[in-house]
Structures are given as C-alpha cells and as structure tokens.
Amino acid sequence: MSHGAAPRVSAAPFSVVTANFYMRTLTLSDASERFAAWFDQVDVREALNLPARAMSKAEIAAYISRFDQRTNFLVGIFDKTNDLLVAIITIQIDWKSSRFLANTVVGEADYRHRGVLLEIARPWRDYFFETLDLQFMAATALASNGPIIRYLAKTGWTLVRTLKNHTRRNSDGAMIDLCLYQLTRDDWRAWKAANPPASV
C-alpha cells in the first residue's frame, strides 16, 4: 500500500482503553524474548504463513523500529491486570486515498478465542475512522485462517475478492487462497448502530 501524502491529523501517540485491555503504540522498550517467542508458535506461523524459525529480542527491536507511527503503526494490546502484551495490530495508512490496511496477531495463546479482538474493535476502529477521518479499511486473510475470517464476518467486513492459489504455504508447500476484505466508514457506522455495546 502506498502511504500517499502526509497525515492531515497528528496520528501519534495512539492510546485506547477498554474494560480489560489498553492499547498504545509500541516502543523499543517493548521488545522482549517473550514477544519474540510468539513467532515460534505453530498457530502464529500458520496464520501468518511464516517459516519455522525462532526470532530473537534484537530482531523484534528491529521490527518495532521500522514503524514511524504516522503512516505505519505498530500498536500493542495489553492486559490491564498485569500489563502483559497479548496482541499486536499493524496499520498502514494511505492518506491520499483515505485508506488503511490492518493486520492483527494475538500472540499469547491463553488470550486466543476469548473475545480480545471483539472488545477492542469498536474504540480502535473509531480512532482511525473518526479521529483520523479515514474512509476505508482493508484487511487480508489466508483462506485457511478460520478464526480471523469469522471475526471479520462478525464485525461488518465485506469479502471483496478471493485470489485463488495466491500463496504457497510454508508448512507443506500447498497453494492457498488469499481473501481480500474491506470495511468502509459508513458500513462501520451502520454495524455499530445495529450492534450496540452490551449494557453492564
């Protein structure tokens, strides 16, 4: 995705708080061996189609440093009770076309399939759609990544296109489809209206 013109609104620092989690942009101090170990888990490797290779803390620090937090965001999702980093979201913004591409990884196994992404979806999408005034959100998912596909379908996304036999799977060499999704700001507003937050 081309990053286009400079942002119209200051896009940093990013900070969102929900009932159980908080989100903020990551810094070099967030690099850790535990973070690096995420990418040696089978579930993460298969979801991202990564080769079987351990990563180091230094490699995670280098990865974090690639994000300028203005057109390329790296956002962490932390458990409020223990400050544990449990997931990350990468966001690439093309300001010229008012579009952003987001990808999510829940790295801590104990937090998968427990509603983390559903809880944080509303405030962080509102930030990019409403605060930063962006119009279109895009995402991609391997056809084999059932949890993410179900999450996208549940939160208002539209499947735009499926690229058949697009990617060779690292685990066994098989060709797999890549699914392209879009969520417009109008569709997001409609989804929120139809799905109000549960009362406490």
Sequence and secondary structure as in RCSB ss.txt:
>XXXX:A:sequence
MSHGAAPRVSAAPFSVVTANFYMRTLTLSDASERFAAWFDQVDVREALNLPARAMSKAEIAAYISRFDQRTNFLV
GIFDKTNDLLVAIITIQIDWKSSRFLANTVVGEADYRHRGVLLEIARPWRDYFFETLDLQFMAATALASNGPIIR
YLAKTGWTLVRTLKNHTRRNSDGAMIDLCLYQLTRDDWRAWKAANPPASV
>XXXX:A:secstr
    S  SS   S EEE SSEEEEE  GGG  HHHHHGGGSHHHHHHHT  S    HHHHHHHHHT  SSSEEEE
EEEETTT  EEEEEEEEEETTTTEEEEEEEE  GGGTTTTHHHHHHHHHHHIIIIIS   EEEEEEETT HHHHH
HHHHTT EEEEEEEEEEE TTT  EEEEEEEEEEHHHHHHHHHHS     
